[in-house]
Amino acid sequence: WRTCDGRCIYKTEACNGMCPMNSNLCGSSSRCITADDKSFKECNGECIPFLTPCNNICPNGTISCGAECIPEAYSWERKECNGQCIYYTESCNGECSDRMLFCPNSQNYDEKQTVYMTTIQHIFVEIIAYTNHSPVMGHALMVGCLVIMTTMVNSMVTTMAMIRLA
């Protein structure tokens, strides 16, 4: 916060068209931004959210996904579908992603309710990549995933046995 003509304003708001030191007006707005601002940026004289493409170009460290820019670190979990950026766990035009398997919801057989499960191979690839950054946490994730997958396999075997008996 700062004062402007006797009133309190946000530090990102211009006062009489002037911004505090080390910041500049963003486009034709009254917003002040710094050179390293990650919330807004200027594009063709307009002040737009930082993760909005400017002339179809995303800021460094981000990639285009639909009408938005997403950090490269999260690109593995998002995909573009009909101009929208959606999670890989969501189907696109009724189709699963390349790293997904279709699994009907076993709790409710309504065809409209579905659950998407990441393939085991993809899970391990992600854990291995994470392990390169943090070996201790990667090991803990690997053990946790093995426990979950063992439980899933046991559940699937039980379900298959019940189907055979029916």
Backbone as CSV, one residue per row, in Angstrom:
resi,resn,N_x,N_y,N_z,CA_x,CA_y,CA_z,C_x,C_y,C_z
1,TRP,0.830,-1.183,0.000,0.000,0.000,0.000,0.872,1.243,0.000
2,ARG,0.307,2.322,-0.531,0.982,3.618,-0.479,-0.079,4.703,-0.537
3,THR,0.287,5.939,-0.260,-0.695,7.019,-0.267,-0.622,7.794,-1.575
4,CYS,-1.785,8.291,-1.980,-1.893,9.118,-3.192,-2.994,10.147,-2.950
5,ASP,-2.615,11.401,-2.875,-3.578,12.485,-2.645,-4.443,12.212,-1.419
6,GLY,-3.821,11.710,-0.362,-4.524,11.498,0.898,-5.321,10.203,0.991
7,ARG,-5.233,9.336,-0.002,-5.956,8.059,0.068,-4.967,6.908,-0.112
8,CYS,-5.352,5.753,0.389,-4.505,4.566,0.262,-4.786,3.882,-1.073
9,ILE,-3.726,3.534,-1.771,-3.865,2.797,-3.034,-2.893,1.621,-3.019
10,TYR,-3.159,0.664,-3.886,-2.238,-0.468,-4.011,-0.898,0.026,-4.531
11,LYS,0.174,-0.663,-4.155,1.501,-0.262,-4.636,1.630,-0.478,-6.139
12,THR,0.716,-1.277,-6.728,0.737,-1.525,-8.172,-0.158,-0.546,-8.937
13,GLU,-0.762,0.402,-8.217,-1.657,1.373,-8.858,-0.927,2.705,-9.058
14,ALA,-1.120,3.287,-10.237,-0.479,4.575,-10.529,-1.154,5.693,-9.733
15,CYS,-0.371,6.685,-9.366,-0.889,7.866,-8.667,-0.694,9.063,-9.589
16,ASN,-1.780,9.636,-10.057,-1.724,10.755,-10.999,-0.875,10.399,-12.218
17,GLY,-1.017,9.154,-12.690,-0.295,8.705,-13.879,1.154,8.339,-13.632
18,MET,1.598,8.366,-12.365,2.986,8.079,-12.029,3.067,6.788,-11.216
19,CYS,4.095,6.016,-11.520,4.341,4.770,-10.794,5.506,4.955,-9.835
20,PRO,5.565,4.109,-8.798,6.715,4.180,-7.884,8.008,3.854,-8.625
21,MET,9.126,4.133,-7.975,10.424,3.839,-8.594,10.515,2.383,-8.989
22,ASN,11.248,2.103,-10.029,11.484,0.750,-10.557,10.241,0.086,-11.134
23,SER,9.196,0.867,-11.408,8.028,0.302,-12.085,7.522,1.290,-13.125
24,ASN,6.763,0.769,-14.086,6.246,1.580,-15.189,4.781,1.274,-15.399
25,LEU,4.081,2.219,-16.040,2.685,1.979,-16.387,2.598,0.798,-17.347
26,CYS,1.598,0.007,-17.157,1.380,-1.160,-18.011,0.320,-0.804,-19.046
27,GLY,0.763,-0.610,-20.275,-0.158,-0.265,-21.354,-0.914,1.006,-21.054
28,SER,-2.188,1.013,-21.398,-3.010,2.204,-21.169,-3.769,2.104,-19.848
29,SER,-3.395,1.165,-18.999,-4.070,0.988,-17.710,-3.450,1.889,-16.645
30,SER,-3.952,1.782,-15.432,-3.367,2.512,-14.305,-2.534,1.567,-13.441
31,ARG,-2.214,0.387,-13.980,-1.429,-0.614,-13.255,0.054,-0.348,-13.470
32,CYS,0.809,-0.472,-12.388,2.259,-0.334,-12.443,2.879,-1.720,-12.370
33,ILE,3.839,-1.976,-13.221,4.522,-3.270,-13.214,6.030,-3.057,-13.194
34,THR,6.728,-4.063,-12.681,8.186,-4.036,-12.687,8.670,-4.924,-13.827
35,ALA,9.943,-4.865,-14.118,10.505,-5.649,-15.222,10.358,-7.154,-14.980
36,ASP,10.372,-7.569,-13.717,10.260,-9.004,-13.420,8.859,-9.404,-12.951
37,ASP,7.868,-8.567,-13.220,6.482,-8.840,-12.820,5.972,-10.102,-13.504
38,LYS,5.367,-10.992,-12.739,4.825,-12.239,-13.287,3.299,-12.272,-13.201
39,SER,2.676,-11.107,-12.979,1.222,-11.082,-12.918,0.613,-10.411,-14.153
40,PHE,1.227,-9.336,-14.627,0.753,-8.645,-15.829,1.939,-8.263,-16.696
41,LYS,1.641,-7.986,-17.973,2.667,-7.532,-18.915,1.996,-6.662,-19.958
42,GLU,2.817,-5.883,-20.654,2.288,-5.023,-21.706,2.362,-5.756,-23.039
43,CYS,1.294,-5.646,-23.823,1.242,-6.261,-25.148,0.480,-5.339,-26.083
44,ASN,1.167,-4.795,-27.049,0.546,-3.906,-28.040,-0.244,-2.772,-27.391
45,GLY,0.332,-2.187,-26.336,-0.298,-1.052,-25.673,-1.358,-1.426,-24.652
46,GLU,-1.627,-2.707,-24.483,-2.611,-3.166,-23.512,-1.909,-3.867,-22.359
47,CYS,-2.534,-3.866,-21.203,-2.009,-4.574,-20.042,-2.785,-5.880,-19.926
48,ILE,-2.082,-7.006,-20.094,-2.735,-8.312,-20.098,-2.123,-9.211,-19.022
49,PRO,-2.870,-10.232,-18.570,-2.285,-11.176,-17.607,-1.014,-11.801,-18.165
50,PHE,-0.051,-12.037,-17.286,1.266,-12.528,-17.686,1.186,-13.821,-18.489
51,LEU,0.287,-14.742,-18.119,0.211,-16.036,-18.800,-0.728,-16.035,-20.003
52,THR,-0.991,-14.864,-20.567,-1.751,-14.744,-21.807,-0.745,-14.515,-22.940
53,PRO,-0.855,-15.284,-24.042,0.095,-15.066,-25.145,-0.026,-13.645,-25.703
54,CYS,1.100,-13.088,-26.112,1.142,-11.784,-26.772,1.619,-12.028,-28.195
55,ASN,0.795,-11.727,-29.174,1.106,-12.007,-30.579,1.455,-13.486,-30.772
56,ASN,0.692,-14.346,-30.085,0.868,-15.808,-30.136,2.222,-16.271,-29.589
57,ILE,2.859,-15.454,-28.767,4.145,-15.813,-28.170,3.992,-15.810,-26.651
58,CYS,4.480,-16.884,-26.024,4.433,-17.001,-24.571,5.740,-16.504,-23.962
59,PRO,5.690,-16.061,-22.692,6.921,-15.617,-22.018,7.917,-16.767,-21.878
60,ASN,9.180,-16.427,-21.702,10.215,-17.440,-21.472,9.829,-18.317,-20.291
61,GLY,10.096,-19.607,-20.428,9.792,-20.551,-19.354,8.373,-21.075,-19.385
62,THR,7.579,-20.632,-20.384,6.207,-21.116,-20.524,5.994,-21.608,-21.950
63,ILE,4.927,-22.388,-22.137,4.570,-22.855,-23.476,3.095,-22.560,-23.732
64,SER,2.744,-22.500,-24.986,1.376,-22.229,-25.373,0.505,-23.472,-25.180
65,CYS,-0.675,-23.261,-24.612,-1.654,-24.330,-24.433,-3.022,-23.682,-24.547
66,GLY,-3.684,-23.887,-25.678,-4.953,-23.201,-25.909,-4.718,-21.710,-25.986
67,ALA,-5.527,-20.949,-25.249,-5.406,-19.491,-25.254,-4.593,-18.987,-24.072
68,GLU,-3.785,-19.855,-23.486,-2.989,-19.447,-22.329,-1.572,-19.987,-22.436
69,CYS,-0.726,-19.475,-21.587,0.649,-19.962,-21.476,0.750,-20.672,-20.132
70,ILE,1.407,-21.814,-20.126,1.578,-22.544,-18.872,3.072,-22.756,-18.634
71,PRO,3.488,-22.809,-17.366,4.903,-23.055,-17.084,5.342,-24.388,-17.690
72,GLU,6.542,-24.415,-18.266,7.054,-25.645,-18.882,7.030,-26.819,-17.911
73,ALA,7.258,-26.540,-16.630,7.283,-27.610,-15.627,5.947,-28.339,-15.513
74,TYR,4.855,-27.698,-15.923,3.529,-28.318,-15.824,2.996,-28.794,-17.173
75,SER,3.817,-28.701,-18.201,3.335,-29.054,-19.542,2.967,-30.520,-19.675
76,TRP,3.564,-31.392,-18.877,3.274,-32.818,-18.967,1.859,-33.143,-18.503
77,GLU,1.256,-32.265,-17.690,-0.068,-32.586,-17.168,-1.204,-31.879,-17.906
78,ARG,-0.889,-31.111,-18.936,-1.914,-30.381,-19.690,-1.816,-30.723,-21.165
79,LYS,-2.900,-30.508,-21.890,-2.928,-30.709,-23.336,-3.955,-29.748,-23.934
80,GLU,-3.834,-29.535,-25.231,-4.767,-28.656,-25.917,-5.873,-29.487,-26.554
81,CYS,-7.107,-29.034,-26.414,-8.259,-29.705,-27.012,-9.229,-28.643,-27.503
82,ASN,-9.412,-28.564,-28.814,-10.339,-27.601,-29.403,-10.092,-26.172,-28.920
83,GLY,-8.816,-25.794,-28.850,-8.453,-24.435,-28.454,-8.464,-24.196,-26.957
84,GLN,-8.772,-25.204,-26.162,-8.796,-25.087,-24.702,-7.616,-25.856,-24.115
85,CYS,-7.109,-25.400,-23.003,-6.040,-26.104,-22.304,-6.689,-26.912,-21.193
86,ILE,-6.584,-28.237,-21.286,-7.229,-29.114,-20.310,-6.197,-30.063,-19.708
87,TYR,-6.560,-30.715,-18.615,-5.676,-31.699,-17.992,-5.669,-32.982,-18.809
88,TYR,-4.536,-33.698,-18.789,-4.429,-34.968,-19.503,-5.459,-35.972,-19.029
89,THR,-5.949,-35.832,-17.807,-6.925,-36.768,-17.288,-8.314,-36.543,-17.863
90,GLU,-8.494,-35.475,-18.631,-9.779,-35.199,-19.270,-9.753,-35.728,-20.693
91,SER,-10.877,-36.284,-21.110,-10.952,-36.761,-22.490,-11.144,-35.573,-23.424
92,CYS,-10.736,-35.758,-24.665,-10.888,-34.727,-25.690,-11.682,-35.337,-26.832
93,ASN,-12.834,-34.784,-27.110,-13.718,-35.323,-28.158,-14.006,-36.809,-27.930
94,GLY,-14.157,-37.182,-26.657,-14.474,-38.564,-26.312,-13.306,-39.524,-26.376
95,GLU,-12.099,-39.012,-26.620,-10.913,-39.862,-26.735,-9.985,-39.636,-25.558
96,CYS,-9.308,-40.716,-25.143,-8.305,-40.621,-24.070,-7.000,-40.088,-24.642
97,SER,-6.200,-39.509,-23.761,-4.862,-39.066,-24.154,-4.001,-40.275,-24.462
98,ASP,-2.867,-40.043,-25.123,-1.969,-41.130,-25.499,-1.399,-41.856,-24.293
99,ARG,-1.321,-41.178,-23.116,-0.772,-41.856,-21.955,-1.859,-42.254,-20.966
100,MET,-3.097,-42.396,-21.424,-4.208,-42.694,-20.542,-4.935,-43.956,-20.985
101,LEU,-5.596,-44.583,-20.034,-6.448,-45.723,-20.298,-7.853,-45.378,-19.840
102,PHE,-8.856,-45.812,-20.573,-10.236,-45.571,-20.181,-10.619,-46.595,-19.125
103,CYS,-11.150,-46.137,-18.005,-11.590,-47.038,-16.943,-12.992,-46.635,-16.515
104,PRO,-13.989,-47.498,-16.735,-15.328,-47.147,-16.244,-15.298,-47.087,-14.722
105,ASN,-16.069,-46.192,-14.165,-16.131,-46.046,-12.716,-16.808,-47.275,-12.132
106,SER,-16.074,-48.058,-11.324,-16.613,-49.299,-10.796,-17.668,-49.059,-9.715
107,GLN,-17.716,-47.866,-9.142,-18.709,-47.569,-8.111,-20.078,-47.282,-8.727
108,ASN,-20.096,-46.809,-9.941,-21.342,-46.437,-10.598,-21.193,-46.779,-12.072
109,TYR,-22.037,-47.626,-12.580,-21.877,-48.097,-13.949,-22.468,-47.145,-14.984
110,ASP,-22.871,-45.961,-14.575,-23.377,-44.963,-15.509,-22.273,-44.631,-16.505
111,GLU,-22.526,-44.808,-17.789,-21.493,-44.611,-18.813,-20.966,-43.184,-18.856
112,LYS,-21.741,-42.228,-18.368,-21.308,-40.836,-18.422,-20.247,-40.534,-17.370
113,GLN,-20.191,-41.340,-16.319,-19.190,-41.120,-15.284,-17.993,-41.995,-15.577
114,THR,-16.869,-41.368,-15.787,-15.655,-42.127,-16.079,-14.499,-41.631,-15.244
115,VAL,-13.556,-42.481,-15.059,-12.324,-42.137,-14.369,-11.188,-42.475,-15.323
116,TYR,-10.220,-41.617,-15.421,-9.094,-41.864,-16.299,-7.862,-42.163,-15.451
117,MET,-7.160,-43.206,-15.805,-6.022,-43.642,-15.017,-4.745,-43.518,-15.844
118,THR,-3.758,-42.892,-15.294,-2.478,-42.782,-15.976,-1.843,-44.160,-16.051
119,THR,-1.207,-44.478,-17.154,-0.575,-45.784,-17.279,0.580,-45.909,-16.308
120,ILE,0.839,-47.140,-15.884,1.912,-47.409,-14.926,3.255,-46.937,-15.473
121,GLN,3.466,-47.131,-16.765,4.733,-46.706,-17.359,4.935,-45.212,-17.183
122,HIS,3.904,-44.406,-17.431,4.031,-42.961,-17.299,4.305,-42.567,-15.854
123,ILE,3.653,-43.242,-14.913,3.883,-42.938,-13.501,5.353,-43.123,-13.172
124,PHE,5.932,-44.249,-13.611,7.332,-44.505,-13.299,8.261,-43.520,-13.993
125,VAL,7.945,-43.119,-15.213,8.772,-42.135,-15.918,8.787,-40.824,-15.131
126,GLU,7.613,-40.400,-14.645,7.538,-39.159,-13.878,8.295,-39.276,-12.554
127,ILE,8.177,-40.429,-11.895,8.884,-40.620,-10.625,10.392,-40.594,-10.849
128,ILE,10.843,-41.242,-11.911,12.279,-41.251,-12.215,12.762,-39.835,-12.496
129,ALA,11.975,-39.060,-13.247,12.353,-37.670,-13.522,12.408,-36.870,-12.224
130,TYR,11.439,-37.103,-11.340,11.409,-36.389,-10.060,12.594,-36.807,-9.194
131,THR,12.949,-38.091,-9.261,14.070,-38.611,-8.473,15.372,-37.907,-8.835
132,ASN,15.522,-37.534,-10.110,16.728,-36.821,-10.532,16.870,-35.487,-9.809
133,HIS,15.730,-34.862,-9.452,15.760,-33.575,-8.754,15.849,-33.750,-7.243
134,SER,15.212,-34.789,-6.719,15.182,-35.007,-5.274,15.176,-36.505,-5.001
135,PRO,16.357,-37.122,-4.873,16.429,-38.576,-4.694,15.624,-39.106,-3.512
136,VAL,15.647,-38.404,-2.377,14.926,-38.889,-1.199,13.425,-38.876,-1.448
137,MET,12.921,-37.750,-1.962,11.488,-37.647,-2.238,11.094,-38.600,-3.356
138,GLY,11.927,-38.749,-4.363,11.648,-39.673,-5.461,11.525,-41.094,-4.961
139,HIS,12.414,-41.494,-4.036,12.349,-42.835,-3.460,11.054,-43.016,-2.684
140,ALA,10.673,-42.018,-1.903,9.431,-42.091,-1.128,8.224,-42.203,-2.060
141,LEU,8.232,-41.445,-3.157,7.142,-41.537,-4.136,7.091,-42.923,-4.764
142,MET,8.261,-43.487,-5.087,8.317,-44.809,-5.701,7.704,-45.851,-4.770
143,VAL,8.077,-45.806,-3.489,7.542,-46.760,-2.516,6.032,-46.568,-2.385
144,GLY,5.591,-45.324,-2.290,4.156,-45.037,-2.183,3.389,-45.546,-3.387
145,CYS,3.926,-45.329,-4.575,3.261,-45.791,-5.799,3.222,-47.307,-5.868
146,LEU,4.284,-47.958,-5.430,4.291,-49.421,-5.429,3.201,-49.963,-4.511
147,VAL,3.020,-49.334,-3.357,1.966,-49.754,-2.429,0.588,-49.548,-3.079
148,ILE,0.381,-48.397,-3.698,-0.903,-48.110,-4.351,-1.145,-49.082,-5.494
149,MET,-0.123,-49.327,-6.324,-0.308,-50.229,-7.461,-0.553,-51.659,-7.001
150,THR,0.096,-52.082,-5.921,-0.149,-53.419,-5.383,-1.597,-53.534,-4.943
151,THR,-2.098,-52.510,-4.284,-3.492,-52.488,-3.857,-4.420,-52.533,-5.071
152,MET,-4.079,-51.763,-6.121,-4.902,-51.752,-7.340,-4.920,-53.120,-8.005
153,VAL,-3.762,-53.747,-8.106,-3.681,-55.061,-8.747,-4.486,-56.074,-7.943
154,ASN,-4.344,-56.073,-6.606,-5.111,-56.984,-5.767,-6.608,-56.766,-5.947
155,SER,-7.022,-55.510,-6.038,-8.435,-55.181,-6.250,-8.903,-55.685,-7.610
156,MET,-8.045,-55.518,-8.645,-8.409,-55.982,-9.990,-8.523,-57.503,-10.023
157,VAL,-7.625,-58.215,-9.338,-7.669,-59.672,-9.296,-8.954,-60.128,-8.610
158,THR,-9.306,-59.470,-7.506,-10.538,-59.808,-6.788,-11.753,-59.568,-7.675
159,THR,-11.772,-58.434,-8.388,-12.882,-58.116,-9.282,-12.977,-59.139,-10.403
160,MET,-11.831,-59.521,-10.987,-11.837,-60.526,-12.064,-12.375,-61.861,-11.554
161,ALA,-11.980,-62.237,-10.332,-12.462,-63.493,-9.763,-13.972,-63.436,-9.556
162,MET,-14.475,-62.305,-9.105,-15.916,-62.148,-8.894,-16.669,-62.203,-10.222
163,ILE,-16.080,-61.643,-11.280,-16.727,-61.674,-12.594,-16.779,-63.117,-13.105
164,ARG,-15.695,-63.859,-12.900,-15.667,-65.258,-13.349,-16.712,-66.102,-12.628
165,LEU,-16.923,-65.818,-11.324,-17.889,-66.572,-10.543,-19.328,-66.262,-10.963
166,ALA,-19.543,-65.076,-11.478,-20.900,-64.652,-11.852,-21.331,-65.258,-13.129
